[in-house]
Amino acid sequence: MFKTLLATLGVSSLLLASCTQQVDSKNVAQAPTTNAQEVQQTAPAQPRERTPDVVYVPTPPEVVDKMLEMAKVGKNDILFDLGSGDGRIPITAAKRFGTIGTGIDIDPERIKEANANAKKEGVSDKVTFLQQDLFKSDFSKATVVTLYLLPELNVKLRSQLFKQLKPGTRIVSHAFDMGDWKPEQTANVNGRTVYYWTVPKEIPANLR
């Protein structure tokens, strides 16, 4: 009987060891999956491509209103905001006029903020925000382009605007002009200047 008991204990020990190895094996196999899931949840979907060209400063609401007014933005327009920040210009146009809009910004934090604002304002079906370098972006479908960049960036962007945009496309810029391309209109809003242009059929020689 004593030998039978020892034999039983021996078999039980072997079974227990086998089960333990199987459990450990499963844990080892599952560990990388768990870690990958954690990394996927914490890592940003779209890392910043490069450092933004400008420090983000939001356009005041009254200036947004004047920009949209000068460009005569309506429900049939397609608005592109280059350097869109928190998305306030396309969001305002969508909410007020039903305008379809796209914002382009290189900073993933601004894109995240803009999407949250669009959802909050109930216009996520009308506006899209793209994390892109605006100097590599396609905005050829625009009927209106809005800007709040820097003078040298506006000048650098000018040839791209001429190349991509159809004649008659309206452009409005907060605070900064486009060098030799003289605006058709300007407006002063509480000490801030808004500039307005339309893309000409023939590009003047000095602007090519």
BELBELLIN-V570029 format. One record per residue. N is the residue number from 0. PSI is psi in whole degrees, 0 to 359 (NA if undefined). Layout:
{{N;PSI} {N;PSI}}
This chain:
{{0;320} {1;318} {2;322} {3;318} {4;317} {5;318} {6;319} {7;315} {8;321} {9;317} {10;319} {11;319} {12;318} {13;319} {14;318} {15;317} {16;320} {17;317} {18;318} {19;318} {20;321} {21;318} {22;315} {23;320} {24;319} {25;318} {26;318} {27;319} {28;327} {29;339} {30;313} {31;324} {32;315} {33;315} {34;319} {35;320} {36;319} {37;318} {38;317} {39;324} {40;328} {41;334} {42;142} {43;143} {44;325} {45;97} {46;155} {47;130} {48;317} {49;175} {50;135} {51;150} {52;336} {53;155} {54;132} {55;122} {56;118} {57;145} {58;129} {59;147} {60;322} {61;331} {62;320} {63;314} {64;316} {65;321} {66;315} {67;325} {68;313} {69;324} {70;356} {71;49} {72;135} {73;185} {74;339} {75;1} {76;160} {77;111} {78;133} {79;125} {80;113} {81;110} {82;59} {83;349} {84;233} {85;6} {86;10} {87;328} {88;305} {89;328} {90;316} {91;316} {92;319} {93;318} {94;322} {95;321} {96;351} {97;20} {98;137} {99;130} {100;155} {101;131} {102;138} {103;126} {104;146} {105;345} {106;117} {107;331} {108;322} {109;322} {110;317} {111;316} {112;317} {113;317} {114;321} {115;319} {116;320} {117;318} {118;317} {119;322} {120;358} {121;30} {122;23} {123;339} {124;350} {125;341} {126;147} {127;141} {128;128} {129;129} {130;98} {131;161} {132;117} {133;337} {134;354} {135;10} {136;157} {137;113} {138;31} {139;342} {140;354} {141;141} {142;341} {143;135} {144;132} {145;146} {146;145} {147;80} {148;228} {149;159} {150;314} {151;330} {152;321} {153;315} {154;318} {155;325} {156;341} {157;312} {158;326} {159;321} {160;314} {161;321} {162;320} {163;326} {164;147} {165;151} {166;138} {167;347} {168;135} {169;139} {170;131} {171;138} {172;133} {173;123} {174;327} {175;143} {176;197} {177;42} {178;238} {179;345} {180;100} {181;137} {182;153} {183;332} {184;154} {185;155} {186;148} {187;125} {188;101} {189;43} {190;358} {191;137} {192;138} {193;131} {194;146} {195;135} {196;162} {197;145} {198;124} {199;160} {200;320} {201;125} {202;123} {203;147} {204;322} {205;352} {206;357} {207;NA}}
